[in-house]
């Protein structure tokens, strides 16, 4: 997404009702081209009981004009007894990127 609004972000979400039980590993990959500061990239796992967990936040990064970077954020489900309903990849930036 483009622009300079503070806190801009985008969320990519799977369909709901995935019904995945057991321990899984997921990896979110985001390619960014532009300039500005990318503040936060995380994978969110939402369980059928309404709770959720996030991957560790990728380090904040600043991009020069027309610079390209790839951000990779792995996460492993922390509770193998819970059932996963939805996955989200969330990206937030503070300036154009």
Biopython code that builds the backbone (N, CA, C, O; Angstrom):
import numpy as np
from Bio.PDB.StructureBuilder import StructureBuilder

atoms = [
    (1, "UNK", "N", (0.838, -1.186, 0.000)),
    (1, "UNK", "CA", (0.000, 0.000, 0.000)),
    (1, "UNK", "C", (0.879, 1.243, 0.000)),
    (1, "UNK", "O", (2.013, 1.209, 0.479)),
    (2, "UNK", "N", (0.364, 2.323, -0.529)),
    (2, "UNK", "CA", (1.172, 3.537, -0.633)),
    (2, "UNK", "C", (0.584, 4.627, 0.244)),
    (2, "UNK", "O", (-0.512, 4.478, 0.784)),
    (3, "UNK", "N", (1.305, 5.707, 0.380)),
    (3, "UNK", "CA", (0.845, 6.830, 1.181)),
    (3, "UNK", "C", (1.750, 7.079, 2.363)),
    (3, "UNK", "O", (2.733, 6.366, 2.566)),
    (4, "UNK", "N", (1.418, 8.099, 3.149)),
    (4, "UNK", "CA", (2.279, 8.470, 4.272)),
    (4, "UNK", "C", (1.509, 8.535, 5.588)),
    (4, "UNK", "O", (2.032, 9.061, 6.571)),
    (5, "UNK", "N", (0.303, 8.023, 5.635)),
    (5, "UNK", "CA", (-0.497, 8.088, 6.856)),
    (5, "UNK", "C", (0.140, 7.265, 7.964)),
    (5, "UNK", "O", (0.592, 6.143, 7.735)),
    (6, "UNK", "N", (0.172, 7.829, 9.162)),
    (6, "UNK", "CA", (0.746, 7.121, 10.308)),
    (6, "UNK", "C", (-0.063, 5.868, 10.608)),
    (6, "UNK", "O", (-1.293, 5.904, 10.625)),
    (7, "UNK", "N", (0.626, 4.770, 10.841)),
    (7, "UNK", "CA", (-0.036, 3.534, 11.229)),
    (7, "UNK", "C", (-0.689, 2.771, 10.091)),
    (7, "UNK", "O", (-1.466, 1.849, 10.343)),
    (8, "UNK", "N", (-0.402, 3.120, 8.860)),
    (8, "UNK", "CA", (-0.979, 2.366, 7.744)),
    (8, "UNK", "C", (-0.609, 0.902, 7.858)),
    (8, "UNK", "O", (0.460, 0.560, 8.364)),
    (9, "UNK", "N", (-1.480, 0.055, 7.395)),
    (9, "UNK", "CA", (-1.169, -1.362, 7.435)),
    (9, "UNK", "C", (-2.068, -2.142, 6.512)),
    (9, "UNK", "O", (-3.014, -1.615, 5.926)),
    (10, "UNK", "N", (-1.742, -3.425, 6.398)),
    (10, "UNK", "CA", (-2.546, -4.306, 5.561)),
    (10, "UNK", "C", (-2.597, -5.668, 6.247)),
    (10, "UNK", "O", (-1.652, -6.063, 6.931)),
    (11, "UNK", "N", (-3.699, -6.379, 6.060)),
    (11, "UNK", "CA", (-3.861, -7.695, 6.660)),
    (11, "UNK", "C", (-4.291, -8.661, 5.567)),
    (11, "UNK", "O", (-5.255, -8.405, 4.847)),
    (12, "UNK", "N", (-3.579, -9.764, 5.448)),
    (12, "UNK", "CA", (-3.958, -10.850, 4.553)),
    (12, "UNK", "C", (-4.483, -11.967, 5.431)),
    (12, "UNK", "O", (-3.792, -12.400, 6.352)),
    (13, "UNK", "N", (-5.689, -12.445, 5.167)),
    (13, "UNK", "CA", (-6.294, -13.445, 6.032)),
    (13, "UNK", "C", (-6.734, -14.664, 5.236)),
    (13, "UNK", "O", (-7.176, -14.550, 4.093)),
    (14, "UNK", "N", (-6.608, -15.825, 5.854)),
    (14, "UNK", "CA", (-7.111, -17.053, 5.258)),
    (14, "UNK", "C", (-8.625, -17.086, 5.417)),
    (14, "UNK", "O", (-9.209, -16.211, 6.055)),
    (15, "UNK", "N", (-9.242, -18.075, 4.848)),
    (15, "UNK", "CA", (-10.655, -18.320, 5.130)),
    (15, "UNK", "C", (-10.786, -18.721, 6.590)),
    (15, "UNK", "O", (-9.836, -19.247, 7.168)),
    (16, "UNK", "N", (-11.924, -18.489, 7.188)),
    (16, "UNK", "CA", (-12.150, -18.934, 8.562)),
    (16, "UNK", "C", (-12.570, -20.401, 8.547)),
    (16, "UNK", "O", (-12.956, -20.939, 7.509)),
    (17, "UNK", "N", (-12.490, -21.030, 9.701)),
    (17, "UNK", "CA", (-12.895, -22.430, 9.805)),
    (17, "UNK", "C", (-11.876, -23.401, 9.247)),
    (17, "UNK", "O", (-12.250, -24.429, 8.682)),
    (18, "UNK", "N", (-10.575, -23.092, 9.395)),
    (18, "UNK", "CA", (-9.536, -23.985, 8.872)),
    (18, "UNK", "C", (-9.572, -25.356, 9.535)),
    (18, "UNK", "O", (-9.289, -26.365, 8.890)),
    (19, "UNK", "N", (-9.919, -25.399, 10.824)),
    (19, "UNK", "CA", (-10.053, -26.651, 11.564)),
    (19, "UNK", "C", (-8.761, -27.471, 11.566)),
    (19, "UNK", "O", (-8.778, -28.673, 11.297)),
    (20, "UNK", "N", (-7.645, -26.811, 11.871)),
    (20, "UNK", "CA", (-6.344, -27.481, 11.965)),
    (20, "UNK", "C", (-6.019, -27.745, 13.432)),
    (20, "UNK", "O", (-5.906, -26.806, 14.220)),
    (21, "UNK", "N", (-5.870, -29.005, 13.800)),
    (21, "UNK", "CA", (-5.552, -29.364, 15.178)),
    (21, "UNK", "C", (-4.158, -29.968, 15.224)),
    (21, "UNK", "O", (-3.740, -30.663, 14.298)),
    (22, "UNK", "N", (-3.443, -29.696, 16.308)),
    (22, "UNK", "CA", (-2.077, -30.177, 16.442)),
    (22, "UNK", "C", (-1.095, -29.053, 16.233)),
    (22, "UNK", "O", (-1.485, -27.907, 16.007)),
    (23, "UNK", "N", (0.180, -29.381, 16.307)),
    (23, "UNK", "CA", (1.201, -28.349, 16.197)),
    (23, "UNK", "C", (1.588, -28.139, 14.737)),
    (23, "UNK", "O", (1.818, -29.101, 14.005)),
    (24, "UNK", "N", (1.658, -26.883, 14.319)),
    (24, "UNK", "CA", (1.983, -26.525, 12.941)),
    (24, "UNK", "C", (2.989, -25.394, 12.937)),
    (24, "UNK", "O", (3.078, -24.630, 13.898)),
    (25, "UNK", "N", (3.745, -25.286, 11.860)),
    (25, "UNK", "CA", (4.640, -24.150, 11.658)),
    (25, "UNK", "C", (4.160, -23.377, 10.435)),
    (25, "UNK", "O", (3.878, -23.959, 9.388)),
    (26, "UNK", "N", (4.073, -22.060, 10.586)),
    (26, "UNK", "CA", (3.649, -21.192, 9.494)),
    (26, "UNK", "C", (4.718, -20.134, 9.268)),
    (26, "UNK", "O", (5.417, -19.740, 10.201)),
    (27, "UNK", "N", (4.842, -19.680, 8.035)),
    (27, "UNK", "CA", (5.823, -18.648, 7.701)),
    (27, "UNK", "C", (5.132, -17.579, 6.862)),
    (27, "UNK", "O", (4.538, -17.874, 5.825)),
    (28, "UNK", "N", (5.220, -16.334, 7.325)),
    (28, "UNK", "CA", (4.701, -15.212, 6.546)),
    (28, "UNK", "C", (5.840, -14.564, 5.788)),
    (28, "UNK", "O", (6.900, -14.310, 6.360)),
    (29, "UNK", "N", (5.637, -14.290, 4.502)),
    (29, "UNK", "CA", (6.666, -13.660, 3.674)),
    (29, "UNK", "C", (6.056, -12.433, 3.003)),
    (29, "UNK", "O", (5.022, -12.525, 2.342)),
    (30, "UNK", "N", (6.708, -11.286, 3.180)),
    (30, "UNK", "CA", (6.237, -10.036, 2.588)),
    (30, "UNK", "C", (7.380, -9.411, 1.811)),
    (30, "UNK", "O", (8.479, -9.250, 2.342)),
    (31, "UNK", "N", (7.129, -9.056, 0.555)),
    (31, "UNK", "CA", (8.094, -8.307, -0.258)),
    (31, "UNK", "C", (7.671, -6.845, -0.240)),
    (31, "UNK", "O", (6.519, -6.523, -0.529)),
    (32, "UNK", "N", (8.610, -5.957, 0.102)),
    (32, "UNK", "CA", (8.315, -4.534, 0.201)),
    (32, "UNK", "C", (9.215, -3.774, -0.763)),
    (32, "UNK", "O", (10.422, -4.013, -0.813)),
    (33, "UNK", "N", (8.627, -2.859, -1.526)),
    (33, "UNK", "CA", (9.381, -2.016, -2.453)),
    (33, "UNK", "C", (8.956, -0.584, -2.215)),
    (33, "UNK", "O", (7.763, -0.279, -2.200)),
    (34, "UNK", "N", (9.925, 0.298, -2.029)),
    (34, "UNK", "CA", (9.578, 1.702, -1.855)),
    (34, "UNK", "C", (10.528, 2.389, -0.916)),
    (34, "UNK", "O", (11.715, 2.067, -0.862)),
    (35, "UNK", "N", (9.997, 3.343, -0.172)),
    (35, "UNK", "CA", (10.803, 4.056, 0.807)),
    (35, "UNK", "C", (9.960, 4.277, 2.050)),
    (35, "UNK", "O", (8.731, 4.287, 1.982)),
    (36, "UNK", "N", (10.611, 4.450, 3.168)),
    (36, "UNK", "CA", (9.911, 4.686, 4.423)),
    (36, "UNK", "C", (10.294, 3.665, 5.467)),
    (36, "UNK", "O", (11.286, 2.951, 5.320)),
    (37, "UNK", "N", (9.499, 3.597, 6.529)),
    (37, "UNK", "CA", (9.789, 2.716, 7.652)),
    (37, "UNK", "C", (8.699, 1.661, 7.789)),
    (37, "UNK", "O", (7.517, 1.990, 7.895)),
    (38, "UNK", "N", (9.093, 0.414, 7.785)),
    (38, "UNK", "CA", (8.194, -0.714, 8.006)),
    (38, "UNK", "C", (8.319, -1.086, 9.482)),
    (38, "UNK", "O", (9.384, -1.508, 9.934)),
    (39, "UNK", "N", (7.232, -0.929, 10.225)),
    (39, "UNK", "CA", (7.287, -1.067, 11.679)),
    (39, "UNK", "C", (7.032, -2.473, 12.194)),
    (39, "UNK", "O", (7.645, -2.895, 13.174)),
    (40, "UNK", "N", (6.142, -3.193, 11.550)),
    (40, "UNK", "CA", (5.698, -4.437, 12.166)),
    (40, "UNK", "C", (5.207, -5.419, 11.108)),
    (40, "UNK", "O", (4.371, -5.080, 10.271)),
    (41, "UNK", "N", (5.736, -6.638, 11.158)),
    (41, "UNK", "CA", (5.239, -7.727, 10.323)),
    (41, "UNK", "C", (5.073, -8.934, 11.244)),
    (41, "UNK", "O", (6.028, -9.348, 11.902)),
    (42, "UNK", "N", (3.874, -9.496, 11.294)),
    (42, "UNK", "CA", (3.622, -10.638, 12.175)),
    (42, "UNK", "C", (2.628, -11.600, 11.543)),
    (42, "UNK", "O", (1.798, -11.218, 10.717)),
    (43, "UNK", "N", (2.736, -12.860, 11.953)),
    (43, "UNK", "CA", (1.722, -13.857, 11.643)),
    (43, "UNK", "C", (0.855, -14.005, 12.898)),
    (43, "UNK", "O", (1.370, -14.123, 14.009)),
    (44, "UNK", "N", (-0.460, -13.996, 12.705)),
    (44, "UNK", "CA", (-1.387, -14.203, 13.823)),
    (44, "UNK", "C", (-2.136, -15.502, 13.587)),
    (44, "UNK", "O", (-2.656, -15.741, 12.497)),
    (45, "UNK", "N", (-2.189, -16.341, 14.616)),
    (45, "UNK", "CA", (-2.940, -17.595, 14.576)),
    (45, "UNK", "C", (-4.157, -17.428, 15.484)),
    (45, "UNK", "O", (-4.011, -17.135, 16.671)),
    (46, "UNK", "N", (-5.348, -17.612, 14.931)),
    (46, "UNK", "CA", (-6.579, -17.467, 15.702)),
    (46, "UNK", "C", (-7.182, -18.859, 15.906)),
    (46, "UNK", "O", (-7.388, -19.606, 14.950)),
    (47, "UNK", "N", (-7.460, -19.190, 17.167)),
    (47, "UNK", "CA", (-8.003, -20.498, 17.510)),
    (47, "UNK", "C", (-9.528, -20.458, 17.580)),
    (47, "UNK", "O", (-10.124, -19.385, 17.684)),
    (48, "UNK", "N", (-10.156, -21.635, 17.522)),
    (48, "UNK", "CA", (-11.618, -21.715, 17.546)),
    (48, "UNK", "C", (-12.208, -21.230, 18.864)),
    (48, "UNK", "O", (-13.386, -20.874, 18.908)),
    (49, "UNK", "N", (-11.418, -21.207, 19.946)),
    (49, "UNK", "CA", (-11.930, -20.721, 21.234)),
    (49, "UNK", "C", (-11.837, -19.200, 21.360)),
    (49, "UNK", "O", (-12.166, -18.648, 22.410)),
    (50, "UNK", "N", (-11.393, -18.516, 20.302)),
    (50, "UNK", "CA", (-11.322, -17.057, 20.307)),
    (50, "UNK", "C", (-9.984, -16.482, 20.736)),
    (50, "UNK", "O", (-9.758, -15.281, 20.585)),
    (51, "UNK", "N", (-9.089, -17.310, 21.267)),
    (51, "UNK", "CA", (-7.763, -16.822, 21.635)),
    (51, "UNK", "C", (-6.879, -16.773, 20.389)),
    (51, "UNK", "O", (-7.222, -17.330, 19.347)),
    (52, "UNK", "N", (-5.738, -16.097, 20.514)),
    (52, "UNK", "CA", (-4.817, -16.018, 19.384)),
    (52, "UNK", "C", (-3.384, -15.883, 19.882)),
    (52, "UNK", "O", (-3.137, -15.560, 21.044)),
    (53, "UNK", "N", (-2.460, -16.133, 18.986)),
    (53, "UNK", "CA", (-1.040, -15.951, 19.277)),
    (53, "UNK", "C", (-0.385, -15.321, 18.060)),
    (53, "UNK", "O", (-0.840, -15.500, 16.930)),
    (54, "UNK", "N", (0.701, -14.572, 18.306)),
    (54, "UNK", "CA", (1.425, -13.883, 17.241)),
    (54, "UNK", "C", (2.855, -14.403, 17.155)),
    (54, "UNK", "O", (3.424, -14.869, 18.142)),
    (55, "UNK", "N", (3.422, -14.313, 15.957)),
    (55, "UNK", "CA", (4.858, -14.551, 15.817)),
    (55, "UNK", "C", (5.589, -13.359, 16.421)),
    (55, "UNK", "O", (4.982, -12.312, 16.649)),
    (56, "UNK", "N", (6.865, -13.504, 16.679)),
    (56, "UNK", "CA", (7.667, -12.370, 17.112)),
    (56, "UNK", "C", (7.677, -11.341, 15.997)),
    (56, "UNK", "O", (7.692, -11.689, 14.816)),
    (57, "UNK", "N", (7.668, -10.072, 16.381)),
    (57, "UNK", "CA", (7.654, -9.015, 15.370)),
    (57, "UNK", "C", (8.988, -8.973, 14.641)),
    (57, "UNK", "O", (10.048, -9.077, 15.258)),
    (58, "UNK", "N", (8.925, -8.820, 13.326)),
    (58, "UNK", "CA", (10.154, -8.605, 12.549)),
    (58, "UNK", "C", (10.738, -7.260, 12.959)),
    (58, "UNK", "O", (10.000, -6.344, 13.323)),
    (59, "UNK", "N", (12.043, -7.141, 12.900)),
    (59, "UNK", "CA", (12.697, -5.886, 13.281)),
    (59, "UNK", "C", (12.236, -4.751, 12.376)),
    (59, "UNK", "O", (12.034, -4.938, 11.176)),
    (60, "UNK", "N", (12.072, -3.565, 12.975)),
    (60, "UNK", "CA", (11.709, -2.384, 12.189)),
    (60, "UNK", "C", (12.806, -2.121, 11.170)),
    (60, "UNK", "O", (13.987, -2.301, 11.466)),
    (61, "UNK", "N", (12.423, -1.695, 9.970)),
    (61, "UNK", "CA", (13.432, -1.438, 8.942)),
    (61, "UNK", "C", (13.070, -0.194, 8.148)),
    (61, "UNK", "O", (11.896, 0.127, 7.964)),
    (62, "UNK", "N", (14.097, 0.495, 7.685)),
    (62, "UNK", "CA", (13.914, 1.675, 6.858)),
    (62, "UNK", "C", (14.398, 1.369, 5.458)),
    (62, "UNK", "O", (15.475, 0.802, 5.273)),
    (63, "UNK", "N", (13.600, 1.743, 4.474)),
    (63, "UNK", "CA", (13.947, 1.502, 3.079)),
    (63, "UNK", "C", (14.274, 2.821, 2.380)),
    (63, "UNK", "O", (13.600, 3.829, 2.590)),
    (64, "UNK", "N", (15.303, 2.802, 1.557)),
    (64, "UNK", "CA", (15.642, 3.954, 0.724)),
    (64, "UNK", "C", (14.689, 3.994, -0.463)),
    (64, "UNK", "O", (13.904, 3.065, -0.656)),
    (65, "UNK", "N", (14.747, 5.044, -1.252)),
    (65, "UNK", "CA", (13.882, 5.176, -2.414)),
    (65, "UNK", "C", (14.054, 3.983, -3.353)),
    (65, "UNK", "O", (15.173, 3.654, -3.745)),
    (66, "UNK", "N", (12.949, 3.341, -3.710)),
    (66, "UNK", "CA", (12.919, 2.190, -4.610)),
    (66, "UNK", "C", (13.737, 0.996, -4.122)),
    (66, "UNK", "O", (14.179, 0.181, -4.931)),
    (67, "UNK", "N", (13.940, 0.885, -2.820)),
    (67, "UNK", "CA", (14.665, -0.258, -2.263)),
    (67, "UNK", "C", (13.694, -1.424, -2.068)),
    (67, "UNK", "O", (12.531, -1.215, -1.722)),
    (68, "UNK", "N", (14.177, -2.663, -2.294)),
    (68, "UNK", "CA", (13.372, -3.863, -2.150)),
    (68, "UNK", "C", (13.918, -4.701, -0.998)),
    (68, "UNK", "O", (15.126, -4.918, -0.902)),
    (69, "UNK", "N", (13.027, -5.170, -0.127)),
    (69, "UNK", "CA", (13.420, -6.072, 0.963)),
    (69, "UNK", "C", (12.350, -7.134, 1.132)),
    (69, "UNK", "O", (11.171, -6.899, 0.864)),
    (70, "UNK", "N", (12.780, -8.309, 1.583)),
    (70, "UNK", "CA", (11.868, -9.409, 1.909)),
    (70, "UNK", "C", (11.889, -9.610, 3.419)),
    (70, "UNK", "O", (12.955, -9.646, 4.035)),
    (71, "UNK", "N", (10.704, -9.740, 4.009)),
    (71, "UNK", "CA", (10.574, -9.959, 5.441)),
    (71, "UNK", "C", (9.963, -11.342, 5.645)),
    (71, "UNK", "O", (8.919, -11.654, 5.072)),
    (72, "UNK", "N", (10.611, -12.168, 6.460)),
    (72, "UNK", "CA", (10.151, -13.529, 6.726)),
    (72, "UNK", "C", (9.855, -13.658, 8.221)),
    (72, "UNK", "O", (10.715, -13.356, 9.049)),
    (73, "UNK", "N", (8.653, -14.103, 8.573)),
    (73, "UNK", "CA", (8.273, -14.227, 9.977)),
    (73, "UNK", "C", (7.700, -15.617, 10.255)),
    (73, "UNK", "O", (6.529, -15.863, 9.966)),
    (74, "UNK", "N", (8.498, -16.524, 10.807)),
    (74, "UNK", "CA", (7.982, -17.865, 11.129)),
    (74, "UNK", "C", (7.312, -17.894, 12.504)),
    (74, "UNK", "O", (7.657, -17.112, 13.390)),
    (75, "UNK", "N", (6.363, -18.793, 12.667)),
    (75, "UNK", "CA", (5.728, -19.009, 13.968)),
    (75, "UNK", "C", (5.288, -20.473, 14.053)),
    (75, "UNK", "O", (4.844, -21.064, 13.068)),
    (76, "UNK", "N", (5.424, -21.039, 15.247)),
    (76, "UNK", "CA", (4.948, -22.400, 15.500)),
    (76, "UNK", "C", (3.815, -22.295, 16.511)),
    (76, "UNK", "O", (3.940, -21.579, 17.504)),
    (77, "UNK", "N", (2.714, -22.995, 16.274)),
    (77, "UNK", "CA", (1.604, -22.950, 17.224)),
    (77, "UNK", "C", (2.091, -23.433, 18.585)),
    (77, "UNK", "O", (2.800, -24.434, 18.693)),
    (78, "UNK", "N", (1.696, -22.700, 19.612)),
    (78, "UNK", "CA", (2.224, -22.980, 20.945)),
    (78, "UNK", "C", (1.426, -24.023, 21.711)),
    (78, "UNK", "O", (1.923, -24.578, 22.691)),
    (79, "UNK", "N", (0.213, -24.297, 21.290)),
    (79, "UNK", "CA", (-0.626, -25.240, 22.013)),
    (79, "UNK", "C", (-1.163, -26.283, 21.034)),
    (79, "UNK", "O", (-2.059, -26.000, 20.239)),
    (80, "UNK", "N", (-0.610, -27.474, 21.102)),
    (80, "UNK", "CA", (-0.990, -28.526, 20.150)),
    (80, "UNK", "C", (-2.395, -29.078, 20.404)),
    (80, "UNK", "O", (-2.914, -29.837, 19.585)),
    (81, "UNK", "N", (-3.018, -28.707, 21.531)),
    (81, "UNK", "CA", (-4.357, -29.198, 21.826)),
    (81, "UNK", "C", (-5.449, -28.291, 21.261)),
    (81, "UNK", "O", (-6.617, -28.679, 21.223)),
    (82, "UNK", "N", (-5.074, -27.071, 20.814)),
    (82, "UNK", "CA", (-6.067, -26.134, 20.290)),
    (82, "UNK", "C", (-6.271, -26.331, 18.791)),
    (82, "UNK", "O", (-5.401, -26.848, 18.089)),
    (83, "UNK", "N", (-7.444, -25.905, 18.321)),
    (83, "UNK", "CA", (-7.777, -26.011, 16.903)),
    (83, "UNK", "C", (-7.707, -24.628, 16.261)),
    (83, "UNK", "O", (-8.293, -23.671, 16.767)),
    (84, "UNK", "N", (-6.988, -24.531, 15.147)),
    (84, "UNK", "CA", (-6.794, -23.255, 14.452)),
    (84, "UNK", "C", (-7.977, -22.975, 13.545)),
    (84, "UNK", "O", (-8.398, -23.831, 12.768)),
    (85, "UNK", "N", (-8.509, -21.762, 13.655)),
    (85, "UNK", "CA", (-9.634, -21.342, 12.830)),
    (85, "UNK", "C", (-9.206, -20.470, 11.653)),
    (85, "UNK", "O", (-9.758, -20.581, 10.559)),
    (86, "UNK", "N", (-8.210, -19.594, 11.883)),
    (86, "UNK", "CA", (-7.823, -18.629, 10.843)),
    (86, "UNK", "C", (-6.359, -18.228, 11.014)),
    (86, "UNK", "O", (-5.821, -18.237, 12.121)),
    (87, "UNK", "N", (-5.730, -17.876, 9.895)),
    (87, "UNK", "CA", (-4.368, -17.345, 9.896)),
    (87, "UNK", "C", (-4.394, -15.951, 9.287)),
    (87, "UNK", "O", (-5.145, -15.686, 8.348)),
    (88, "UNK", "N", (-3.561, -15.058, 9.835)),
    (88, "UNK", "CA", (-3.457, -13.710, 9.291)),
    (88, "UNK", "C", (-1.990, -13.325, 9.175)),
    (88, "UNK", "O", (-1.174, -13.693, 10.020)),
    (89, "UNK", "N", (-1.663, -12.584, 8.127)),
    (89, "UNK", "CA", (-0.349, -11.964, 7.982)),
    (89, "UNK", "C", (-0.596, -10.477, 8.036)),
    (89, "UNK", "O", (-1.302, -9.935, 7.185)),
    (90, "UNK", "N", (-0.018, -9.794, 9.039)),
    (90, "UNK", "CA", (-0.295, -8.390, 9.296)),
    (90, "UNK", "C", (0.975, -7.570, 9.084)),
    (90, "UNK", "O", (2.045, -7.918, 9.582)),
    (91, "UNK", "N", (0.839, -6.486, 8.342)),
    (91, "UNK", "CA", (1.971, -5.612, 8.029)),
    (91, "UNK", "C", (1.574, -4.185, 8.368)),
    (91, "UNK", "O", (0.499, -3.729, 7.980)),
    (92, "UNK", "N", (2.447, -3.467, 9.100)),
    (92, "UNK", "CA", (2.153, -2.077, 9.465)),
    (92, "UNK", "C", (3.369, -1.210, 9.205)),
    (92, "UNK", "O", (4.504, -1.627, 9.436)),
    (93, "UNK", "N", (3.128, -0.022, 8.730)),
    (93, "UNK", "CA", (4.228, 0.910, 8.469)),
    (93, "UNK", "C", (3.840, 2.304, 8.951)),
    (93, "UNK", "O", (2.658, 2.629, 9.062)),
    (94, "UNK", "N", (4.858, 3.129, 9.238)),
    (94, "UNK", "CA", (4.567, 4.478, 9.720)),
    (94, "UNK", "C", (4.700, 5.521, 8.617)),
    (94, "UNK", "O", (4.114, 6.598, 8.719)),
    (95, "UNK", "N", (5.460, 5.220, 7.567)),
    (95, "UNK", "CA", (5.570, 6.133, 6.449)),
    (95, "UNK", "C", (5.546, 5.320, 5.151)),
    (95, "UNK", "O", (5.569, 4.090, 5.199)),
    (96, "UNK", "N", (5.502, 5.970, 4.026)),
    (96, "UNK", "CA", (5.373, 5.272, 2.747)),
    (96, "UNK", "C", (6.424, 4.191, 2.599)),
    (96, "UNK", "O", (7.608, 4.432, 2.837)),
    (97, "UNK", "N", (6.000, 3.008, 2.210)),
    (97, "UNK", "CA", (6.927, 1.890, 1.974)),
    (97, "UNK", "C", (6.306, 0.924, 0.985)),
    (97, "UNK", "O", (6.917, -0.089, 0.644)),
]
sb = StructureBuilder()
sb.init_structure("model")
sb.init_model(0)
sb.init_chain("A")
sb.init_seg("    ")
for serial, (resi, resn, name, xyz) in enumerate(atoms, 1):
    if name == "N":
        sb.init_residue(resn, " ", resi, " ")
    sb.init_atom(name, np.array(xyz, "f"), 0.0, 1.0, " ", f" {name:<3s}", serial, name[0])
structure = sb.get_structure()
